[in-house]
């Protein structure tokens, strides 16, 4: 079951692209856009990351820290960041434990085949550590616009 708005964001510590540990609860005092994506360097994930990269100044103005999370290795995340010149942190959830905590590790169907994977979902976590908003209906190319529209409506 996916975590919903008003719930406490489950805390976690994961390694980033440089193998440095990042703990969600240490970011209290800032808003965090925690976005889950299936795999680094795939077309949809690349477009989504580029949109967030290009919106960094606007997100900064709203005191939002972006954390991208996928079941990739730190090495693959480093390659993705370098190739796309990303300006935010990516986290490696190799055993998909955090994906499971947030309810985004689900059975997916693609081209007639079923397998477990990440359902693309983003959580806006407020300064106190609560889920403020869940974004689960967007196209990868519009993700950053949906997030900014929400932030600008507050």
MILODO-963421 format. One line per field, with one value per residue (C-alpha): x negated, y negated, z negated; residue in three letters. Coordinates in nm, 4 decimals, always signed. Each point is the difference from the previous one (the first is absolute). Example, Ala and Ser with C-alpha at 12.3 -4.5 7.8 and 13.67 -1.06 7.14 Angstrom:
% residues 2
xx -1.2300	-0.1370
yy +0.4500	-0.3440
zz -0.7800	+0.0660
r ALA	SER
***
This chain:
% residues 154
xx +0.0000	-0.1367	-0.0653	+0.2580	+0.0012	-0.0055	-0.1903	-0.3500	-0.2569	-0.1773	-0.3592	-0.2902	-0.3712	-0.1257	-0.3249	-0.0084	-0.1811	-0.3319	+0.0628	+0.0662	+0.2880	+0.3033	+0.2593	+0.3422	+0.0611	-0.3194	+0.1713	+0.2720	+0.0456	+0.0096	+0.2619	-0.1123	+0.1240	-0.0659	+0.0573	-0.0078	-0.0911	-0.0531	-0.3518	-0.2731	-0.0813	+0.3253	+0.1908	+0.2866	-0.2229	-0.2435	+0.2721	+0.1379	-0.3451	-0.0783	+0.3228	-0.0939	-0.3573	+0.1252	+0.2426	-0.2569	+0.0098	+0.3802	-0.0117	-0.2722	+0.2241	+0.2582	-0.2666	+0.0337	-0.2787	+0.0345	-0.0892	+0.0394	+0.0224	-0.0284	-0.1195	-0.3212	-0.3577	-0.1910	-0.2325	+0.2945	+0.1354	-0.3373	+0.0010	+0.3585	-0.0873	-0.3119	+0.1639	+0.3053	-0.1807	+0.2516	-0.0148	+0.1701	-0.0627	+0.0887	+0.0363	-0.0677	+0.2723	-0.1562	+0.2105	+0.3113	+0.0694	+0.0831	+0.2152	+0.1921	+0.0344	+0.1584	+0.2198	-0.1427	-0.1544	+0.2886	+0.0919	-0.0156	+0.1163	-0.1968	+0.0395	+0.1888	-0.2589	+0.0354	-0.2823	-0.0625	-0.1274	+0.0231	+0.3262	-0.1019	+0.1193	-0.1187	+0.0537	-0.0273	-0.1109	+0.0477	-0.2510	+0.1284	-0.0370	+0.3608	+0.1222	+0.1525	+0.0996	-0.0247	-0.0556	+0.0988	+0.1807	-0.2429	-0.1958	-0.3772	-0.0498	+0.2510	-0.1002	-0.1934	+0.2886	+0.2547	-0.2235	-0.0596	+0.3705	+0.0758	-0.2715	+0.1093	+0.3636	-0.0963
yy +0.0000	-0.3404	-0.2502	-0.2804	-0.3711	-0.0960	+0.3161	-0.0185	+0.0645	+0.3279	-0.0797	+0.1697	-0.0202	+0.0859	-0.0567	-0.2705	+0.0069	-0.0563	+0.2774	-0.2577	+0.0782	-0.2298	+0.0121	-0.1482	-0.1196	-0.2088	-0.2195	-0.1223	-0.3734	+0.0277	+0.1358	+0.3168	+0.1186	+0.3724	+0.1413	+0.3683	+0.1047	+0.3441	-0.0161	-0.2525	-0.0879	+0.1307	-0.2430	-0.0865	-0.0260	-0.2209	-0.2439	-0.0146	-0.0682	-0.2667	-0.1847	-0.0074	-0.1020	-0.2913	-0.1089	-0.0070	-0.3783	+0.0046	+0.2997	-0.1689	-0.3065	+0.2259	+0.1463	+0.3408	+0.2580	+0.2578	+0.3628	+0.2529	+0.3625	+0.3174	+0.3589	-0.0817	+0.0282	-0.3146	+0.0540	-0.0089	-0.3116	-0.1758	+0.0745	-0.1330	-0.3212	-0.0619	+0.0765	-0.2193	-0.2648	+0.0461	-0.2471	+0.2025	+0.3158	+0.3492	+0.2840	+0.3707	+0.2296	+0.3185	+0.2377	-0.2199	-0.0088	-0.3726	+0.0431	+0.2635	-0.2296	-0.2648	+0.2525	-0.0679	+0.3475	+0.1706	+0.2554	-0.1698	+0.1153	-0.0947	+0.1474	+0.2997	+0.0789	-0.0464	-0.0842	-0.1911	-0.3520	-0.3637	-0.1787	-0.3565	-0.2079	-0.3171	-0.1086	-0.3580	+0.0181	-0.3129	-0.1607	+0.2072	+0.3360	+0.0589	+0.0884	-0.3214	+0.1234	+0.3132	-0.0400	+0.3122	-0.1276	-0.1700	+0.0556	+0.0146	-0.3102	-0.1982	+0.1235	-0.3145	-0.2219	+0.1956	-0.0377	-0.3722	-0.0629	+0.1566	-0.1986	-0.3266	+0.0593	+0.0012
zz +0.0000	+0.0994	-0.2786	-0.0007	-0.0768	-0.3710	-0.0979	-0.1457	+0.2720	-0.0774	-0.0911	+0.1737	+0.0674	+0.3492	+0.1836	+0.2632	+0.3339	-0.1811	-0.2552	-0.2748	-0.2378	+0.0176	-0.2794	+0.0689	-0.3573	+0.0138	+0.2622	-0.2389	+0.0384	+0.3782	+0.2335	+0.1765	+0.3370	-0.0213	+0.3431	+0.0811	+0.3535	+0.1566	+0.1490	+0.0691	+0.3606	+0.1475	+0.2263	-0.2380	-0.3055	+0.1903	+0.1109	-0.3552	-0.1489	+0.2600	-0.0855	-0.3678	+0.0838	+0.2084	-0.2762	-0.2803	-0.0541	-0.0342	-0.2341	-0.2072	-0.0313	-0.1674	-0.2354	+0.1715	+0.0027	+0.2791	-0.0685	+0.2802	-0.1067	+0.2068	-0.0431	+0.1899	-0.1299	-0.1053	+0.2989	+0.2426	-0.1737	+0.0346	+0.3713	+0.0325	-0.1868	+0.2061	+0.3332	-0.0677	-0.2090	-0.2809	-0.2880	-0.2716	-0.2003	+0.1163	-0.2496	+0.0515	-0.1386	+0.1373	-0.2115	+0.0584	-0.3760	+0.0015	+0.3120	-0.1948	-0.3069	+0.2215	+0.1822	+0.3471	+0.0562	+0.1781	+0.2617	+0.3388	+0.3420	+0.3088	+0.3473	-0.1351	-0.2670	-0.3730	-0.2374	-0.3190	+0.0383	-0.1023	+0.0703	+0.0826	-0.2969	-0.1742	-0.3578	-0.1199	-0.3618	-0.2100	-0.2353	-0.2941	+0.1754	+0.1033	+0.3477	+0.1298	+0.3458	+0.2154	+0.3735	+0.1907	+0.3073	+0.2366	+0.3171	-0.0412	+0.2158	-0.2123	-0.3460	-0.0967	+0.1188	-0.2086	-0.3075	+0.0599	+0.0656	-0.3369	-0.1799	+0.1637	-0.1046	-0.3699
r UNK	UNK	UNK	UNK	UNK	UNK	UNK	UNK	UNK	UNK	UNK	UNK	UNK	UNK	UNK	UNK	UNK	UNK	UNK	UNK	UNK	UNK	UNK	UNK	UNK	UNK	UNK	UNK	UNK	UNK	UNK	UNK	UNK	UNK	UNK	UNK	UNK	UNK	UNK	UNK	UNK	UNK	UNK	UNK	UNK	UNK	UNK	UNK	UNK	UNK	UNK	UNK	UNK	UNK	UNK	UNK	UNK	UNK	UNK	UNK	UNK	UNK	UNK	UNK	UNK	UNK	UNK	UNK	UNK	UNK	UNK	UNK	UNK	UNK	UNK	UNK	UNK	UNK	UNK	UNK	UNK	UNK	UNK	UNK	UNK	UNK	UNK	UNK	UNK	UNK	UNK	UNK	UNK	UNK	UNK	UNK	UNK	UNK	UNK	UNK	UNK	UNK	UNK	UNK	UNK	UNK	UNK	UNK	UNK	UNK	UNK	UNK	UNK	UNK	UNK	UNK	UNK	UNK	UNK	UNK	UNK	UNK	UNK	UNK	UNK	UNK	UNK	UNK	UNK	UNK	UNK	UNK	UNK	UNK	UNK	UNK	UNK	UNK	UNK	UNK	UNK	UNK	UNK	UNK	UNK	UNK	UNK	UNK	UNK	UNK	UNK	UNK	UNK	UNK
***
